[in-house]
Amino acid sequence: MESEVLLRSSVPACQSYYDVKSQLQRYVYERSTEAFRAGDRRRDQISSRQELETYRAALRSRFIASLGGLPQDDVPLQPTVTGRLSQDGYTIEKVIFQSRKEVFVTASLYLPDGLDGPSGAVLFLCGHSLEGKQYERYQVVCLEMVRAGLVVLAQDPVGQGERFGYYEPGPDKSLMAGPTVEHDQGGTPCLLTGGYIPRYFIHDAMRSVDYLSQRPEVDPSRIGVTGSSGGGTQTCLMMICDPRIAAAAPTNFLTSRQTYQLAGGPQDAEQIWPAFTAMGYDHEDFLLAMAPRPVQVNAVRSDFFPIEGTRASVHRSARFWALYGREENLQLCEDDSTHKFTETLARKTAAFMARHLLGRSVPPDERPVTPLPDSCLWSTPDGQVRKALPSGRFIYEENLAVYQAVLNRRQALSAEEQQAQARDWLEEKVRSCRQNCDTNLRLQDPEQLKDLQVQSCLWWTQPGLMSHAFLIRSLTGPSGPLPLTLAVWDDGTFALRQHMPQIRSLCAAGRQVLVLDLSGVGHLQPHPLNERGVDQKFGTLFKLNDDLYWLDDSLAALRVFNILKTLDVLPLLPDCSQDGLELLLSGRFSLYGKIAAFLDQRIPKVLQEGRGWKLADLVTERYYDEEQVRSLIIPQMLRYADMPDLDRWLGGRLATI
């Protein structure tokens, strides 16, 4: 095929000028490394208790604000015990409580026999197990702790156990392929509204602490928290956000941002905190937020959360406990294993919590504990809140309410105020992280493709980042300067075959066409960083986009800047007329072009091929089309604009073909 010939012929030339397939990763990682070092320098300057107190007060305030704040919906818990199981030495109560209006949390409360007054308790937060609190390995941890004399509350996170947000009664199953997919399905639309999904996980956990505090068996001043993997994430978030936590044992999560970034793994939405790295924060901040309270960091040596980062963060943080003369309250507990809450870690966590929350040492108990079948721990009759309590709300409903509030605030502004606010915000998001540089246009020798001339062009958009495009014109048409059509469509130069009839038509009409590759697209597609496809969910571009979110940036904003920088290059292209420029948009990438045209009047005409679409569809549709949507999102954009708004503001410059 003619387009395939073009693809093959241009690859060596692109790579000979610059390693464009490594550039996006290098750009993101270098910016991240700079931010990591700046954060280290800030923490290194803390030299007194007062400075530490000031730092972590700002940490807690800024971090919670960066997530969109915690939900202000502390309705009565209205707890219900739906059943009890009497076991050897302990009782399990099956609990449902309300964390927010019509948001029902299912949990198991483990009560040791023989309590004679308020005692120490531990909140257990589940990792990404489909079974949630019923997962056998998590039951083992809870059983080890209740055997040590601790009250334990194991809570289902949203999307797990009995809280499937995409459970449908007809097929009697969740339509999501596991908790990571569900968290991302619910969490991605939250990026658009700015009410990010981690705040719901944190708030649920805080309401669990509220529930424990109301129980007569629990001393509210002696509540600890632990959890593994995603539960380790939640534990770390609680270490920053809830000062009531008396002891913490984050497990199989705490490492460092840099070591995890270099490992190449993606994370789902509740583990992505936009601007966290840009604000100078790292995993050390989870630790210093607790000093001098007791913390045991649990880790396994063969985890995909690198043990090197864990050791470094613990080592660097030890001095904060030393400020209080309580060095013994921070410890690292390792085991030889892959990613799991091992029995060894479970027993050592039980001993750690008993020592600090009960004030006693627990001798090692090597007797095995026996988990119960899933259904024995169900708090609902059939194991799903959406089936038992149809009025129940999940992330979809909660974010929909946030979107409606955002929309109401926008609509209270005048049309002029809406447009001005959107322009200022988009300008800041698109341009603020960029460094200016000379474009230094590179033109390859033209190639002939039947009756067309095709020339590969490369130029710098920022230091370390090149753009690429094919400049195409007719060999049989008029010579000399010709008006230009700048084409921005999904897959860039890799999509030539499907767009070739349109290209030929434009060239026959006396125009030349510049088909643009945006960052990570076409000939700029990066090398794979993990086992998933470059464009797949949780693949390379997904991961690099999330890395940009940490930096208060996004792939979408970067791609808009690519287009704006291309406008600087157009006068340098051979025989390119400055009159009659038009921007041709197709597919989802039309978002980038419309933002660019809204921000830059040098684009006099925008042609939209096909039907328009709305970012709000990702919020309003429970089952939206999730393919590659993360790369279309500038976090918080729906607070300021959607595609129909851009269409309206472009006015007569926009035409649909």
C-alpha positions, 0 to 999 in steps of 0.5 A: 500500500502507498501509505505503508511505503511512506511509513517504512521509508521515513522511519530511518530518517526520523531516527537519524536526526533524533531518537524520537521514539525515546523522546517523550519518555525522556522528556517526562522522566527528566522533568520528573527527576527535577521535581523529585530533587526539588522535593528532596531539597525542601524536606532536607531543610526541615531541621526542627519540630516546629518546621516539621509541624508547619510543613505537614500542616501545609502538606495535609491542606494542600494535598486534600485541596489538590484532590478537590477537597474531601466530600462534605457529606458527613451524614449519620452513619446509620450502621446496621449489623446484619449478622454475627458469626461466633468463632473460636475466640472471637466474633465477626459482625457483618456491618453496613454503614452510610459514609455519604448520602446513600453511599453504603459501605460493607464491612466485617468487624472482628471482636476478640472475646473477653474485652473488658473495656474500650480497646485498641482497634485497626482499620484494615483497607483492602488492596485490589482483590475482587473479593474485597474483605472476603479475600482469603489472604486479607482474612488471614491478616485480620484473623492474626490481629484479632487473635492478638486481641485487637478489634479489626474493621475490614472495609470493602473499597468501592468496586470490590467485595460487595460494592461493585459499582457496575454490577447489573442484576440481569447478568448478575455480575459486574461488567468491569474486568476487575477492580483496577478497571472499575476504579479507572472507569469511575475515576477517569471522569473524575479527572474532568470535574476535578473531584478526583476519585482518591477523595472518596477512598479517603472519605470512606476510610475516615468514616470507618474510623468514625464508626470504630470510634462510636463502638463501645469496644474501641478507644478512639485514641488507639486506632491504627490502619494497615492494608496492602497494595491498593490498601497500602495506598489507602493507608498512606493517604490516611497517614496524611489526611487523618490525624486520628490515626495512632499507628500505621503499617502500610504494606507493599506500596510505599516506595518512592515516586522515582523508583516506581516511575522507572519500573514502568508500571501503570496505576489506576485512577485512585493511585494518581494524584495530579500535581503531587510531584509538582508540589514537591511531594513524594512517598517520604511525606506519608512517613513524616506526616506520622512522626513520631507516631508508630509506623511499620513499613511492610515490604517484600523484596520481589515487589513491583513497588521497588524495595530500593525506594522503600528502603531509601524513603524509610532511611531518609525519614528516620531523622524526623522521629529522631527530632522527637527522640522516638527513633524506635517508632519507625521500622522497616519490616521485609519478607522474601516474597512477591507482591502479597501480604505474607503470613510473616508480615501479617504476624509481625503487623499484629505484634506491632499493632498490639504493642502500640495499641494494646501496650503488650507484647504478643508471643509468636503464634505459628498456628494457622488461621482458617479463612471463611467462605466468601458468602459467610462474610456478606453484609448484604443478602446476595453479596452486592449493595447494588442488588440489595440497596438499589438507591445506593450511589457509587462513584458514577453518581457522585461525580455526576453530582459534582459535574452538575455543581460545576455546570451550575457555577459556570452557567451563573457567569456571563457568556463573556466571563465564561469565555475569558476564564476558559481562555486564561485557564487553558493558556496556563495549562497549555503554556506554563510548563513549556520552555521556548526554543528555536524550531531548527526545521529539518527537511528530508529530501522529497519522495514521489508517491504516484502524482504526489510529492511527500516531504518529511519535516521535523522541528523542535517544539521544546528542548528535547521534543521534536515534532514530525509531519508529512508535507504533501502536494501535487506533482501535476498541479501549480508550482510556487506557493500554495495555501496550506491545510494543516491536518490533525487526526487520530494516529497522525501519519500512521492514518494516511491510508484512510485519509488519502482520498481527502489528501488527493482531493485537497491537492487537486484543488491547489492546496498542500497538506501538512499531516501532523504527528502529535507527541506520542503519535505516528512516527513519534510513537514511543518504545513500549515501557511495559508488557501492554501495547503502546496505545492500550489501557495501562500501556506506555502512553497511558503511563506517560500521561499519568506521569504528566498528571503528577507534574500538573501537566497532561498529554492533551495540553502537550499536544495542543502546544505541539499545534501552536508551535507548528504555527511558528514553523509554517512560514519556514516550509517551502512554497507555503503561502501565508494566506488561506491556512485552514486546520482540518480536524477529524476524530477525537484529536479534534479536541486538541485542534479546537483548543489551539484555534481558540487560543491562537487567532493565527488559525483563521479557519477550522474544518471539522470532519464528521460529528462533534462530541462532548467531554461531558459524555464521559461523565454522564454516560455510565458505560462510556467508550473508554478507548484512549480517553485519558489522553484527551483529558486536561484535569479539571477541564469541565470546570471551564469548557467543553467541546460545544463551548469551544465550537461556540467561541470559534464562531464563524471560523468553524465549519463542519464538512 
